[in-house]
C-alpha cells in the first residue's frame, strides 16, 4: 500500500494567501469601476452649470447612461469573478483535509 506524504504547511499558507490576494484584487477592481461610474455621473450633473453648451441635456443623458453601463458592467464582472473564486476555493480543501487528519 502506498503511504501518503504529509501535506506541506507552506503550500497551504501560500494558497490561502493567493486566494486572499485574488479576492482583494477583485474588490479593488469593482471599486475602480464604481469610481469611474461616479466620475461620469458627476460630470453629467455638473455639465449644465459649468458650460453653456447647446444640447447639454443630450450630453448629460449620454453621461448618465455611460455611468449606469459602467456600474452594471463592473457589478457583473465582480459577481462573475467572485463566483469563480469561490468555486476554486475547494481545491485548497484537499490539502487541508490531509493536513488536519
Kinemage of the C-alpha trace (Angstrom):
@kinemage 1
@onewidth
@group {chain A} dominant
@subgroup {mainchain}
@vectorlist {calphas} color= white
{ca unk a 1} P 0.000 0.000 0.000
{ca unk a 2} L 1.281 3.462 -0.863
{ca unk a 3} L 1.918 5.783 2.046
{ca unk a 4} L 0.676 9.356 1.700
{ca unk a 5} L 3.086 12.179 2.322
{ca unk a 6} L 2.001 14.727 4.904
{ca unk a 7} L 0.695 17.985 3.460
{ca unk a 8} L 3.103 20.858 3.273
{ca unk a 9} L 2.015 23.684 5.616
{ca unk a 10} L 3.790 26.255 3.424
{ca unk a 11} L 1.764 25.133 0.423
{ca unk a 12} L -1.498 25.556 2.318
{ca unk a 13} L -0.487 29.005 3.565
{ca unk a 14} L 0.696 30.092 0.122
{ca unk a 15} L -2.578 29.000 -1.473
{ca unk a 16} L -4.646 30.718 1.215
{ca unk a 17} L -2.691 33.952 0.777
{ca unk a 18} L -3.011 33.753 -3.005
{ca unk a 19} L -6.756 33.324 -2.610
{ca unk a 20} L -6.972 36.339 -0.288
{ca unk a 21} L -4.955 38.455 -2.755
{ca unk a 22} L -7.286 37.407 -5.553
{ca unk a 23} L -10.363 38.345 -3.501
{ca unk a 24} L -8.859 41.736 -2.636
{ca unk a 25} L -7.919 42.350 -6.279
{ca unk a 26} L -11.488 41.575 -7.320
{ca unk a 27} L -12.848 44.029 -4.742
{ca unk a 28} L -10.346 46.681 -5.823
{ca unk a 29} L -11.385 46.263 -9.451
{ca unk a 30} L -15.045 46.663 -8.500
{ca unk a 31} L -14.253 49.861 -6.611
{ca unk a 32} L -12.406 51.161 -9.679
{ca unk a 33} L -15.484 50.547 -11.804
{ca unk a 34} L -17.604 52.289 -9.167
{ca unk a 35} L -15.249 55.282 -9.033
{ca unk a 36} L -15.259 55.659 -12.829
{ca unk a 37} L -19.030 55.414 -12.877
{ca unk a 38} L -19.258 58.160 -10.251
{ca unk a 39} L -16.956 60.397 -12.323
{ca unk a 40} L -19.291 60.123 -15.296
{ca unk a 41} L -22.317 60.754 -13.061
{ca unk a 42} L -20.757 63.888 -11.549
{ca unk a 43} L -19.733 65.091 -14.997
{ca unk a 44} L -23.333 64.710 -16.138
{ca unk a 45} L -24.670 66.548 -13.098
{ca unk a 46} L -22.286 69.479 -13.353
{ca unk a 47} L -22.191 69.937 -17.132
{ca unk a 48} L -25.098 72.371 -17.372
{ca unk a 49} L -23.745 74.635 -14.608
{ca unk a 50} L -20.170 74.524 -15.810
{ca unk a 51} L -20.564 75.070 -19.555
{ca unk a 52} L -23.095 76.914 -21.666
{ca unk a 53} L -23.363 74.358 -24.442
{ca unk a 54} L -26.201 73.745 -26.864
{ca unk a 55} L -27.847 70.377 -26.403
{ca unk a 56} L -26.277 69.995 -22.990
{ca unk a 57} L -29.245 67.855 -21.989
{ca unk a 58} L -28.288 65.246 -24.599
{ca unk a 59} L -24.700 65.212 -23.378
{ca unk a 60} L -25.890 64.874 -19.767
{ca unk a 61} L -28.127 61.953 -20.689
{ca unk a 62} L -25.229 60.292 -22.552
{ca unk a 63} L -23.011 60.713 -19.475
{ca unk a 64} L -25.721 59.301 -17.179
{ca unk a 65} L -26.196 56.287 -19.461
{ca unk a 66} L -22.436 55.749 -19.624
{ca unk a 67} L -22.227 55.901 -15.817
{ca unk a 68} L -25.029 53.355 -15.494
{ca unk a 69} L -23.481 50.989 -18.069
{ca unk a 70} L -20.066 51.142 -16.384
{ca unk a 71} L -21.668 50.458 -12.991
{ca unk a 72} L -23.648 47.468 -14.315
{ca unk a 73} L -20.625 46.015 -16.126
{ca unk a 74} L -18.477 46.447 -13.007
{ca unk a 75} L -21.070 44.736 -10.828
{ca unk a 76} L -21.472 41.831 -13.253
{ca unk a 77} L -17.689 41.481 -13.540
{ca unk a 78} L -17.343 41.446 -9.740
{ca unk a 79} L -20.061 38.831 -9.276
{ca unk a 80} L -18.707 36.610 -12.062
{ca unk a 81} L -15.198 36.614 -10.615
{ca unk a 82} L -16.465 36.183 -7.050
{ca unk a 83} L -18.335 33.051 -8.123
{ca unk a 84} L -15.239 31.744 -9.902
{ca unk a 85} L -13.057 32.403 -6.848
{ca unk a 86} L -15.490 30.590 -4.543
{ca unk a 87} L -15.655 27.608 -6.914
{ca unk a 88} L -11.860 27.363 -6.968
{ca unk a 89} L -11.571 27.572 -3.184
{ca unk a 90} L -12.398 23.869 -2.953
{ca unk a 91} L -9.013 22.964 -4.470
{ca unk a 92} L -7.303 24.069 -1.270
{ca unk a 93} L -9.581 21.777 0.745
{ca unk a 94} L -7.775 18.583 -0.273
{ca unk a 95} L -4.587 19.778 1.351
{ca unk a 96} L -6.450 20.960 4.433
{ca unk a 97} L -8.193 17.658 4.977
{ca unk a 98} L -4.948 15.758 4.604
{ca unk a 99} L -3.103 18.141 6.916
{ca unk a 100} L -5.645 18.175 9.728
{ca unk a 101} L -6.023 14.378 9.945
